[in-house]
Amino acid sequence: MAGVRLQGIDKAFSETRVLSGIDLDIADGEFVVFVGPSGCGKSTLLRIIAGLEEPTAGDVLIGGERVNHLSPADRGIAMVFQSYALYPQMSVAENMGFALKLAGVAKAEIAHAVAAAAETLGITQLLDRKPRALSGGQRQRVAIGRAIVRQPRVFLFDEPLSNLDASLRVRMRYEFAHLHKVLGTTMIYVTHDQIEAMTLADRIVVLNGGRIEQVGAPMHLYEHPATAFVGGFIGSPRMNMLGGALVRADEYAAEVKLAGGQQLRVAVDARKASAGDPVTVGLRPEHVRRDEPANRLTGAVRFVETLGGSAFAYLDLAGQADTLTCQIEGAIDPGVESLELGVAAERLYLFAEDGGAFPRTAGNPDIAAGKISLAGV
């Protein structure tokens, strides 16, 4: 096993810069997930680690060794692609052992390695089959098995679940997590699906426009996004963004007037901003409550999705271009025309005009202690 270090990685294709100034340390045995929108550079960065692309500038170190000059085969990595890339004429066992065969490994050693990997992945009964006789999930396990038999220092996964249906992706997420627990090998995983990232990662690397926007544990990014981009990208459904202007702020909270005239109190320290500055309030759909007295918002109901124990309501809010998404416990009458909901000040986020987040606070301690009411502040 080995850690991975990226130092000053830049990548340009002709005049198009794809990656800029990427610095990242991945610890030995860590499961790190690269996420971001299409075109953000996450797959290119993975290919640079693999040696399939050369960086325009910067260094890649694996296990403390600079590997820029090494071929993919000499880096001690194994890569699993979304396309599986199995040889159709070979059996599962032959596919899994092919790289060892090319390396001149003895047949008995190959058979032992294949059998051990197959047992780990639960595909022993498939070893004699050809890829055409396998389901998508089984083919993905074979592709992973082919990587395991090489005993790499680092596993690289490039959107490995994107070709699977929704229910199978859920099952395979569990299997990836279990595999990492069993093997303990460094794993770097690329996906556009932030649910996969939140489920699997020890740390998430959020990429945007070829740069690292933020790095952190899944729940840290969820609770403390450094920018509006991260706040909107991490979490499902995505965070609502409400435009407004700062009215006043102290060390505990900020008062914001939304574009439609509604006023919200947000538990952040926005003293570095000035009254009148344009700001954006971030509101996660799961944080609204029917019975929350603070920060009441009323919107016209555009659509309701009933899920049984909860429902999603999509509201038109005065002055806001985007529909407000709200996740509400219990059922909602599909015929309801408007809803009034509240959200605690500590559950809101505030972002400056440049997208940077204001530091969150616990709010006024006198409010938390019940000495004064929010309405009286």
CORJOMO-V570796 format. One line per field, one symbol per residue. ss: DSSP state (2 for helix, 1 for strand, 0 for the rest). phi: phi as a letter, one per 40 degrees, with the letter a starting at -180 (. if undefined). burial: # if it has 24 or more other ideal C-beta (glycine too) atoms within 12 Angstrom, else .. Layout:
# CORJOMO-V570796
ss=???
phi=???
burial=???
This chain:
# CORJOMO-V570796
ss=00011111111110011111111111000011111000000222222222000000111111001100000222001111000000000012222222222200002222222222222220022200012220022222222222220000011111000000022222222222222222200111110002222222001111110011111102222220001222222000000111111111100001111100001111011000000001111110222010000000111111111100011111110000000111111000000001111100222111100001101100002222000002220
phi=.acbbbbfcbabbfcccbbbfcbabbcdgcbbbcbicdgchcccccccccgcbcccahbbbbggbcbdcccdcbcgbbbbcccgfccccbcdcccccccccccgccdcccdccccccccdcgbdcbccccdccbccccccccccccccccfccacbbbfcbccccdcccccccccccccccccgcdbbbbaccccdccccccbbbcbaggbccabicdcccccbccacccdccchaccccbbcabccaabcbabcbbccchcbbbbcacbcccbdgccbbccbcdcccbcccccfcbbbcccabbcbhcaabbbbcbdgbcccccbbbcgcbcdcccabbbbacdcccbbbcccgcccccbcgccccccgcbccccc
burial=.#####..###......###.#.#.#...########..############.####.######...##...#..########.###...############........#..###.##.##.#..##.#.#..#.###########################.#....#..##.##..##..#.################################.#..###.###########.###########.#..#######.#.#######.#..#...#.#######.###..#.######.#..#......#######..#...#####...#......##############..#######.##..#......#...
